[in-house]
Amino acid sequence: MQARVGDRITMAAEHVGQGTREGTVREVKGEGGGPPYVVEWSDGHTGIIHPGPGSVLRCEHPDDAPTGS
């Protein structure tokens, strides 16, 4: 997985009954866009994540959005 500062990240729930978490990548600490990432979550908390095997993440960067014609 590769991420860039500003990417929107969605992380699937780790346990039954938990919702997904959404946030914005604020810092990429790994080489070539790799983890770990500093993420500011939608609830205002900031944390470092290092996605492991079985993690389900979706990263979207505003510049990658399709443009209208």
C-alpha positions in Angstrom: 0.0 0.0 0.0 1.2 3.5 -0.8 -0.3 6.7 0.5 0.3 10.4 0.2 -0.3 13.3 2.6 -3.9 14.4 2.1 -5.2 10.9 1.2 -8.6 10.0 2.7 -8.3 6.7 4.4 -11.1 4.3 5.4 -10.2 1.5 7.7 -12.6 -1.5 8.1 -13.8 -2.4 11.6 -11.5 -4.7 13.6 -14.3 -6.2 15.7 -18.0 -7.1 15.2 -20.1 -4.1 16.2 -17.5 -1.5 15.4 -18.0 0.9 12.5 -15.5 1.9 9.9 -13.0 4.7 10.7 -12.4 7.5 8.3 -9.5 10.0 8.4 -6.9 11.9 6.5 -3.2 11.0 6.1 -1.2 13.8 7.7 2.3 12.2 7.5 3.8 9.2 5.7 6.7 7.8 7.7 7.6 4.9 5.4 9.7 4.9 2.3 8.0 5.3 -1.0 4.6 6.1 0.5 4.6 3.0 2.7 3.4 2.7 6.3 3.4 3.7 9.0 1.0 6.7 8.5 0.0 9.5 10.9 -3.8 9.7 10.4 -6.2 12.4 11.7 -9.5 10.6 12.2 -12.9 12.1 11.7 -13.5 12.2 15.5 -10.5 14.6 15.8 -8.0 12.1 17.2 -4.7 11.5 15.6 -2.7 8.3 15.6 -0.1 6.2 13.9 -1.3 3.2 12.0 0.8 0.4 10.4 -1.7 -1.7 8.5 -1.0 -5.4 8.9 -2.1 -8.6 7.2 -5.9 -8.7 7.0 -6.3 -5.0 7.2 -8.8 -3.5 4.8 -8.0 0.1 3.8 -9.0 2.4 1.0 -6.9 5.4 0.2 -8.2 8.2 -2.0 -6.4 11.4 -3.0 -8.4 14.4 -4.0 -6.2 14.9 -7.1 -7.2 11.4 -8.3 -10.9 12.2 -8.5 -12.4 12.0 -12.0 -12.8 15.4 -13.7 -15.8 16.5 -15.6 -15.6 17.2 -19.3 
